[in-house]
Every structure is written in C-alpha cells, then in structure tokens.
Amino acid sequence: MNETDKQEVIIAPGVAESIVFLAISQVEGVALVGPKTVSVSGGLLGAWSKKNPVSNGVLILEEDGQITVEAHVKLFYGYRLQEVAANIRAAVHDALLALACIQVARVNITIDGIIFKA
C-alpha cells in the first residue's frame, strides 16, 4: 500500500461511548450503567429505548494522546466489587481495541450503589 492509498477513519465519540456502554452491560454483576439508573437488565432494546442512555453513564476523555474512560455503574449484591471492576476494565479495554482500534490508558469506574435481586 502506498501513501496515496491510506485513508483516515474518524470515530465519533458517541460510537466509542456506545461500545463502552455495551461492553459494561455484558459484565456479570453489573445491574445498571449510568448515574441516571439506565437498566441493562431489560436487554439491549430496553437500554436503547431510554433517551440518550450512553452519555448518561460513560465519558471518554483524551488528554495528551491518552484515552481515559469514566463510567458510573450500580452492581448486584453478592459480587466482589474489585472483581467486577477489574472485569469492567478488561471488557472496556478489549472492546475498544477490537472494535475501534482505540488504546485505552485508563478506565475509571465509580460504583454508585448496590442493587438487591428480588
């Protein structure tokens, strides 16, 4: 491939946030994503039917070429918080790298609460 064949692909922030939201929602032990309590237990369609759920719980920042992901979650009771947080970090890192070729320097997770299963 020569220089004239190279093309640049720009990924909108909303796309990257969607990837992160979906990656987090698939981690075992996660009950809700976002400070406005967007439920992931209702399935993908339930999560997307809310008004702009992704921007409510996920923020992606770029500073000095480093990507940082900020996420707010609520977890189900009975799971080890550190273990779920580590699984979230791994899921976010793997999803952004695999789907968007984005290297993540840091994933900050805020656990806003615990949900008890009925």
VMD Tcl script that draws the C-alpha trace (Angstrom):
set ca {
  {0.00 0.00 0.00}
  {1.45 3.35 -0.95}
  {0.90 6.72 0.75}
  {-1.92 7.76 -1.58}
  {-3.94 4.62 -0.68}
  {-4.03 5.42 3.06}
  {-7.29 6.80 4.37}
  {-8.17 8.17 7.77}
  {-11.12 6.85 9.75}
  {-12.62 9.10 12.39}
  {-14.77 7.52 15.08}
  {-17.37 9.81 16.64}
  {-17.34 9.99 20.45}
  {-20.89 8.65 20.59}
  {-19.80 5.47 18.81}
  {-16.98 4.83 21.27}
  {-19.35 5.54 24.19}
  {-21.83 3.04 22.76}
  {-19.11 0.39 22.54}
  {-18.16 1.03 26.18}
  {-21.80 1.00 27.33}
  {-22.44 -2.34 25.66}
  {-19.18 -3.85 26.95}
  {-20.01 -2.84 30.52}
  {-23.60 -4.07 30.28}
  {-22.34 -7.58 29.42}
  {-20.15 -7.92 32.51}
  {-21.57 -10.29 35.11}
  {-22.61 -8.45 38.26}
  {-23.44 -5.13 36.57}
  {-27.03 -4.09 37.32}
  {-27.15 -0.54 35.96}
  {-24.93 1.72 33.87}
  {-25.03 5.44 34.49}
  {-25.92 7.83 37.29}
  {-29.46 8.16 35.93}
  {-30.02 4.42 36.53}
  {-30.33 3.15 32.97}
  {-31.19 -0.54 33.31}
  {-29.21 -3.11 31.37}
  {-31.21 -5.99 32.81}
  {-34.09 -5.19 30.43}
  {-31.94 -6.17 27.47}
  {-30.44 -4.18 24.65}
  {-33.70 -2.75 23.33}
  {-34.75 -1.63 26.81}
  {-31.45 0.17 27.29}
  {-31.62 1.90 23.91}
  {-35.23 2.98 24.32}
  {-34.24 5.44 27.04}
  {-33.36 8.94 25.88}
  {-29.61 9.01 25.21}
  {-28.57 6.42 27.83}
  {-24.95 6.21 26.74}
  {-23.95 9.77 27.56}
  {-25.54 9.45 30.99}
  {-23.07 6.87 32.27}
  {-19.97 6.87 30.10}
  {-17.49 9.62 29.32}
  {-14.40 9.26 27.13}
  {-11.65 11.82 27.56}
  {-8.49 12.41 25.54}
  {-5.57 14.26 27.06}
  {-2.01 14.33 25.72}
  {-2.81 11.44 23.38}
  {-4.03 9.25 26.26}
  {-7.60 7.91 26.35}
  {-9.42 7.74 29.69}
  {-12.85 6.18 30.14}
  {-15.08 7.27 33.03}
  {-18.05 5.03 33.85}
  {-20.75 5.03 36.53}
  {-22.33 1.69 37.47}
  {-24.50 0.01 40.06}
  {-23.75 -3.61 40.85}
  {-25.83 -6.55 42.01}
  {-25.43 -7.59 45.64}
  {-23.26 -10.66 46.18}
  {-20.46 -9.85 43.75}
  {-16.98 -8.79 44.79}
  {-16.68 -5.11 43.89}
  {-12.99 -5.24 42.99}
  {-13.51 -8.31 40.81}
  {-16.41 -6.78 38.88}
  {-14.47 -3.52 38.46}
  {-11.48 -5.45 37.08}
  {-13.80 -7.30 34.68}
  {-15.31 -3.99 33.55}
  {-11.85 -2.55 32.91}
  {-10.85 -5.59 30.86}
  {-14.12 -5.59 28.89}
  {-13.85 -1.88 28.06}
  {-10.21 -2.17 27.05}
  {-10.80 -5.26 24.89}
  {-13.96 -3.89 23.21}
  {-12.45 -0.53 22.26}
  {-9.28 -2.17 20.96}
  {-11.09 -4.87 18.99}
  {-13.92 -2.77 17.54}
  {-12.37 0.67 17.13}
  {-8.58 0.16 17.43}
  {-8.56 2.56 20.39}
  {-5.88 2.02 23.03}
  {-7.19 2.92 26.49}
  {-4.73 4.21 29.07}
  {-7.14 4.23 32.00}
  {-10.66 3.10 32.92}
  {-12.10 4.84 35.99}
  {-15.16 3.17 37.48}
  {-17.47 4.77 40.02}
  {-19.71 2.30 41.82}
  {-22.76 4.36 42.71}
  {-24.65 1.66 44.57}
  {-25.68 -1.93 45.12}
  {-28.92 -3.45 43.80}
  {-30.54 -6.36 45.64}
  {-32.09 -9.04 43.44}
  {-35.67 -9.92 44.24}
}
mol new
graphics top color blue
foreach p $ca { graphics top sphere $p radius 0.5 }
foreach p [lrange $ca 0 end-1] q [lrange $ca 1 end] { graphics top cylinder $p $q radius 0.2 }
display resetview
